[in-house]
Amino acid sequence: MLLFAGACLGHLVLMIVSHNWWYGLPLPRHAGTIIHFGHALLIGAFPPALGWAFGWDLHDLPEVSPEFTGTQLATLYVRVCLAVGFIALPLNTVARLLRRDPSLVKQGRILDVAKHLGRRPLGDSRKRLLARLPGNEVFQVELVERTLRLPRLPAAWDGLTILHLSDLHFLGTPARDYFQFVMDRCAEWQPDLVALTGDIADSSQHVRWIVPVLGRLRWRIAAFAILGNHDHWLETSYIRRRLRRLGMIVPQNSWHQMEVRGEPLIVIGHEGPWLKPPPDLSDCPPERFRLCLSHTPDNIRWARRTGIDLMLSGHVHGGQVRFPLFGSVLVPSRYGRRYDCGVFDEAPTLLHVSRGLSGDYPLRYLCRPEVTLLTLRCVALSPIMRNTT
């Protein structure tokens, strides 16, 4: 039975990898439902099919031969499942547990919004009952402060702060006062820059929340915003107009240059693969610091090729449901759970992936919603930081 359980576990892992890969592609809106149910069917059908074909102990699996008949292919797949369940999965889990975080994290502060409001801001969406599930952390927002050391950061920017927001998913649940309360807390940070990395609204009705909610933010220098896959299903021009009405710079799939503390900053928007074409950086000065807002972390290879110094992303929500030791499971990315949340050093690019503030489904277990204040430090000016991290 141990071998049988290992084969089922390996099959489950392979189906999750397939699900995440497909869900990371720019597919039509309702394709997600097909992906969900198709993989669920394959997961549920495997154990009885395995027991029927090979028995319940798997000690007498046939040898694999080059004939490649149906039986041989099935045997090969079962052996692959066994290798994944007993070897690949444990090694991957250990590697993730040992991964070094390249940032210095100040202990995050948990903001229990329901407690502060005196009630759970369930809102009026059809999915609001999910927010009532026991142990659901959907209203417990973590205010995280991270310090990032960047090799090409100009000395004048040492200590520059960026408020990173992502994945608000205005759809009725959580209610609007949930977001307003969180934005008020973010405004207290008084960041130099604000970066909003997409998936702002999930319906045309809730696009109207943009001004009253995000209008509560405050920044010292500038704010930038791009759109995500949920936004691209709506009227994108309308969303962008409302963001610009707040004074935010909306680079779209392009780049924008501005001065920050006397030094030029290149801000690049990347809304692909949903909104095209990708940014054209052929005329972008290569010697200047490049900050990229990319909704999905899947654009990391593009970022590395184009010399991005710092890339801010969201989209994957940290998986929303995480398990002790193992971590995330369902992560809509071609890289699976590799870039589910946190900071990743992919030289020359440093990538920060936010868990986001909400989601299509109001479910959060061991994966609280997040807003992050990033403090940028120049490597040459921070020897203490070098020892700390």
matplotlib code that plots the C-alpha trace (Angstrom):
import matplotlib.pyplot as plt

x = [0.0, 3.0, 3.9, 0.3, 0.1, 3.4, 2.2, -1.1, 0.9, 3.2, 0.2, -1.3, 1.9, 2.1, -1.5, -0.9, 2.2, 0.1, -2.8, -0.5, 1.3, -2.0, -3.5, -0.4, -1.1, -3.1, -6.3, -9.9, -11.7, -13.8, -11.0, -10.0, -13.2, -12.3, -8.8, -10.1, -12.6, -10.4, -7.6, -9.9, -11.4, -7.9, -6.9, -10.0, -9.9, -6.3, -6.5, -9.3, -7.8, -4.4, -5.9, -7.8, -4.8, -2.0, -3.5, -3.2, 0.4, 2.4, 5.1, 4.7, 4.9, 5.9, 9.3, 9.3, 10.2, 10.6, 7.4, 5.4, 2.0, -0.8, 0.3, 3.9, 3.0, 0.8, 3.6, 6.1, 3.7, 3.3, 7.1, 7.4, 4.7, 6.6, 9.8, 8.0, 6.2, 9.3, 12.2, 11.3, 8.7, 10.8, 13.9, 11.9, 10.3, 13.7, 15.2, 12.4, 12.8, 16.5, 16.1, 17.7, 15.7, 17.9, 16.0, 16.0, 12.5, 11.2, 8.6, 5.3, 2.4, -0.9, -3.9, -7.1, -9.5, -12.7, -11.7, -11.0, -14.2, -16.2, -17.6, -16.5, -16.6, -18.2, -19.6, -22.3, -20.6, -21.9, -18.7, -19.0, -19.9, -16.4, -15.1, -17.0, -15.1, -13.4, -9.7, -10.0, -7.4, -8.9, -9.4, -6.0, -3.7, 0.0, 1.8, 5.3, 8.5, 11.4, 14.8, 16.4, 20.0, 20.5, 23.9, 23.1, 21.0, 22.2, 23.6, 21.1, 18.3, 19.6, 16.6, 14.0, 10.7, 8.2, 4.7, 4.0, 0.3, -1.1, -4.3, -7.0, -9.7, -12.6, -15.6, -17.8, -16.0, -14.3, -16.5, -15.2, -14.6, -12.0, -9.9, -10.4, -9.2, -6.1, -5.4, -5.5, -2.9, -0.7, -1.0, 0.5, 3.8, 4.1, 6.1, 8.2, 6.7, 3.6, 3.6, 0.3, 0.9, -2.5, -5.8, -7.5, -11.2, -13.1, -16.3, -17.3, -19.4, -16.5, -14.2, -16.0, -14.3, -10.9, -11.2, -12.8, -10.4, -7.1, -7.7, -6.9, -3.2, -0.5, 3.0, 5.9, 7.1, 5.0, 2.7, 2.6, 0.0, -0.3, -3.2, -3.4, -5.3, -8.6, -8.4, -7.9, -11.2, -12.9, -12.7, -9.0, -9.2, -11.8, -9.7, -6.6, -8.5, -9.6, -6.1, -4.7, -7.5, -5.7, -2.4, -0.9, 1.4, 0.2, 3.0, 1.1, 3.5, 6.0, 8.6, 8.6, 11.6, 11.5, 13.8, 14.0, 16.2, 18.1, 18.8, 16.9, 14.6, 13.2, 9.8, 8.7, 5.2, 4.8, 1.1, 1.9, 1.1, -2.5, -2.0, 0.4, 2.8, 5.6, 7.6, 10.1, 13.2, 15.4, 15.6, 15.7, 19.0, 20.7, 22.9, 20.0, 18.3, 15.3, 12.2, 9.7, 6.0, 5.0, 1.7, 3.0, 6.4, 6.5, 8.1, 11.3, 13.3, 12.4, 13.4, 16.8, 17.5, 16.6, 18.7, 15.8, 17.2, 14.0, 10.8, 7.6, 4.9, 1.8, -0.8, -0.1, -1.4, 1.2, -1.1, -3.8, -3.8, -0.5, 0.4, 2.9, 6.4, 5.1, 3.9, 1.8, 0.0, -2.2, -0.1, -1.1, 2.4, 4.4, 7.0, 4.6, 5.3, 8.9, 8.0, 4.9, 5.7, 8.7, 12.0, 14.1, 17.6, 17.7, 20.7, 20.8, 17.2, 15.8, 12.2, 9.6, 6.3, 3.4, 0.8, -1.8, -4.6, -7.5, -8.5, -11.2, -12.1, -12.0, -9.9, -6.6, -5.0, -1.4, -1.2, -2.5, -3.2, -0.2, 0.9, 4.6, 6.8, 10.1, 13.2, 15.9, 19.5, 22.7, 25.1, 28.2, 26.6, 25.2, 28.0, 25.8, 23.1, 25.6, 26.4, 22.7, 21.5]
y = [0.0, 2.3, 2.1, 2.7, 5.8, 7.1, 6.6, 8.5, 11.3, 11.5, 11.7, 14.4, 16.4, 16.0, 17.1, 20.2, 21.1, 20.7, 22.8, 25.6, 25.7, 25.8, 28.4, 30.6, 31.0, 33.9, 31.8, 33.0, 33.9, 30.8, 28.4, 28.4, 26.4, 23.8, 23.5, 23.1, 20.4, 18.6, 18.2, 17.3, 14.5, 13.2, 13.3, 11.5, 8.8, 7.8, 5.7, 3.4, 3.1, 2.2, -0.4, -2.0, -2.1, -3.1, -4.1, -2.3, -3.1, -2.4, -4.9, -6.7, -3.9, -5.1, -4.1, -1.3, -2.4, -0.5, -1.9, 1.1, -0.6, 0.8, -1.3, -0.3, 3.4, 3.0, 1.2, 3.9, 6.6, 4.8, 4.6, 8.3, 8.9, 6.8, 8.8, 12.1, 11.0, 9.4, 11.4, 14.7, 16.0, 15.5, 17.0, 20.0, 20.6, 20.5, 22.9, 25.4, 25.2, 25.9, 28.8, 31.9, 35.1, 37.8, 40.6, 41.7, 41.3, 43.4, 41.4, 42.0, 43.5, 41.7, 43.9, 42.2, 44.4, 42.6, 43.3, 47.0, 47.4, 45.5, 43.1, 41.0, 43.0, 40.2, 42.4, 41.3, 38.9, 35.4, 34.0, 35.9, 32.7, 31.4, 34.2, 32.7, 29.4, 28.6, 29.6, 31.7, 34.6, 36.6, 39.7, 39.5, 41.7, 41.5, 44.8, 43.7, 45.8, 44.5, 46.0, 45.3, 45.7, 46.6, 46.8, 49.6, 51.7, 55.3, 56.6, 59.4, 56.7, 55.0, 54.6, 55.2, 53.5, 51.8, 50.7, 47.6, 46.8, 44.0, 42.0, 44.0, 42.2, 44.5, 42.2, 42.8, 40.6, 41.9, 45.0, 48.4, 49.5, 46.7, 48.2, 51.8, 50.8, 49.1, 52.1, 54.4, 52.2, 52.3, 56.1, 56.3, 54.8, 57.9, 56.1, 57.8, 55.7, 53.6, 50.6, 48.8, 45.6, 44.8, 42.9, 45.9, 45.1, 42.0, 43.7, 46.9, 47.8, 47.6, 49.7, 52.6, 51.7, 52.7, 56.5, 56.3, 53.4, 54.2, 57.9, 57.4, 56.6, 59.2, 59.3, 61.8, 61.5, 59.4, 56.4, 53.9, 51.3, 48.6, 46.2, 42.4, 39.6, 40.2, 43.9, 43.0, 41.2, 44.5, 48.0, 48.7, 52.3, 53.1, 51.6, 53.5, 56.8, 56.4, 55.6, 58.6, 60.7, 59.9, 61.2, 57.8, 57.2, 54.3, 53.2, 50.3, 48.1, 50.8, 52.8, 56.1, 58.2, 60.6, 62.2, 60.9, 62.8, 64.2, 60.8, 59.4, 56.4, 54.2, 52.7, 50.0, 48.5, 44.9, 43.8, 40.6, 38.0, 39.2, 42.7, 43.1, 43.9, 43.6, 46.7, 47.9, 49.0, 49.5, 53.3, 52.9, 54.1, 51.0, 52.6, 53.9, 52.0, 50.0, 49.4, 47.1, 46.5, 43.1, 41.6, 38.0, 36.8, 34.6, 37.6, 37.1, 35.7, 38.8, 41.0, 39.3, 39.6, 43.3, 44.2, 45.0, 45.9, 45.4, 43.7, 43.9, 41.3, 39.7, 37.5, 34.2, 35.3, 33.1, 30.2, 31.5, 28.1, 26.9, 23.8, 23.4, 22.6, 21.9, 25.5, 26.5, 24.1, 25.9, 28.7, 30.1, 30.2, 28.4, 28.0, 26.4, 27.4, 28.6, 32.3, 32.1, 34.9, 36.8, 38.0, 36.1, 37.0, 36.3, 38.3, 40.9, 41.2, 41.2, 40.0, 40.8, 38.8, 40.1, 37.7, 40.4, 42.0, 39.9, 37.3, 35.9, 33.5, 34.9, 32.0, 32.4, 29.7, 30.2, 32.8, 36.2, 39.1, 41.4, 45.0, 45.6, 48.6, 48.1, 50.1, 50.3, 50.3, 50.9, 48.0, 50.3, 52.3, 49.5, 47.3, 46.5, 45.2, 43.0, 41.3, 41.1, 39.3]
z = [0.0, 0.5, -3.1, -4.1, -1.9, -3.3, -6.9, -6.1, -4.5, -7.5, -9.8, -7.7, -7.9, -11.7, -12.0, -9.9, -12.0, -15.1, -13.6, -12.6, -16.0, -18.0, -15.5, -16.1, -19.8, -21.3, -21.8, -22.2, -18.9, -18.6, -19.5, -15.9, -15.0, -17.6, -16.2, -12.7, -13.4, -15.9, -13.5, -10.6, -12.8, -13.6, -10.0, -8.8, -11.5, -11.0, -7.8, -8.9, -12.4, -10.8, -8.5, -11.4, -13.7, -11.4, -8.0, -4.7, -3.7, -7.0, -6.0, -9.3, -11.8, -15.3, -16.6, -19.1, -22.6, -25.9, -27.3, -26.0, -25.9, -23.8, -20.9, -21.2, -21.4, -18.3, -16.5, -17.4, -16.1, -12.8, -12.4, -13.1, -10.4, -7.9, -8.6, -8.2, -5.0, -3.3, -4.7, -6.5, -4.1, -0.9, -2.5, -3.8, -0.4, 1.4, -1.2, -0.6, 3.2, 2.8, 0.4, 1.6, 1.6, 0.1, 1.9, 5.5, 6.8, 9.7, 11.6, 9.9, 11.8, 11.6, 11.1, 12.0, 9.9, 11.1, 14.8, 14.1, 12.2, 14.8, 12.2, 9.3, 6.1, 4.1, 1.3, -1.1, -3.6, -4.2, -2.7, 0.6, 2.6, 2.0, 4.1, 7.1, 7.0, 10.3, 10.4, 7.3, 7.5, 4.7, 6.8, 8.6, 6.6, 7.2, 7.0, 5.9, 5.9, 3.8, 3.1, -0.3, -1.2, -4.9, -6.5, -9.0, -6.7, -6.8, -3.5, -3.4, -3.2, -0.1, 2.1, -0.7, 0.2, -2.2, -1.1, -3.1, -3.5, -5.7, -6.5, -4.9, -6.8, -6.2, -6.6, -3.5, -1.0, 1.0, 1.3, 0.3, 3.9, 4.3, 1.5, 2.8, 6.2, 4.8, 2.5, 5.5, 7.3, 4.1, 3.9, 7.5, 6.0, 3.8, 1.2, -1.5, -4.3, -4.7, -7.1, -7.9, -9.9, -11.3, -10.8, -9.4, -10.3, -11.2, -12.6, -14.3, -11.3, -8.9, -11.1, -9.4, -6.2, -7.6, -6.8, -3.3, -2.2, -3.8, -3.3, 0.4, -0.5, 0.0, -1.5, -1.5, -5.1, -7.5, -7.8, -10.7, -11.7, -14.3, -15.1, -14.7, -16.3, -14.4, -15.5, -19.1, -19.1, -18.4, -20.2, -19.7, -20.9, -18.2, -15.5, -16.6, -16.7, -13.1, -12.0, -13.8, -12.2, -8.9, -10.2, -10.8, -13.7, -15.9, -18.1, -19.7, -21.8, -22.0, -20.0, -18.3, -17.1, -14.2, -11.7, -8.1, -5.7, -8.7, -10.3, -13.4, -12.7, -15.5, -14.6, -16.9, -17.1, -18.3, -18.6, -20.6, -21.6, -21.5, -22.8, -25.7, -27.2, -24.5, -23.7, -26.3, -24.5, -27.6, -26.9, -23.1, -21.6, -20.4, -17.7, -15.6, -12.8, -14.1, -12.0, -13.6, -12.6, -14.0, -12.9, -13.2, -12.0, -15.1, -16.9, -14.9, -17.8, -19.9, -16.9, -16.7, -20.4, -20.4, -17.3, -14.9, -11.5, -9.4, -10.6, -8.5, -9.2, -7.8, -9.5, -7.7, -4.3, -2.5, -3.3, -0.9, 0.9, 2.2, 4.2, 7.0, 5.7, 2.1, 1.4, -1.6, -3.9, -6.5, -8.0, -11.5, -13.0, -15.6, -12.9, -10.5, -6.9, -7.6, -7.3, -5.1, -2.7, -1.2, -2.6, -5.2, -6.4, -10.1, -11.0, -12.4, -11.3, -7.7, -7.8, -5.1, -5.4, -3.2, -1.8, -2.7, -0.7, -1.9, -4.6, -6.8, -3.9, -0.3, 1.1, 3.0, 5.1, 6.3, 3.6, 4.9, 2.6, 2.3, 1.7, 1.7, 2.3, 0.6, 1.7, -0.9, 0.2, -1.7, -1.3, -1.0, 1.8, 3.9, 5.4, 8.4, 6.1, 4.4, 7.7, 8.7, 5.6]

ax = plt.figure().add_subplot(projection="3d")
ax.plot(x, y, z, "-o")
ax.set_aspect("equal")
plt.show()
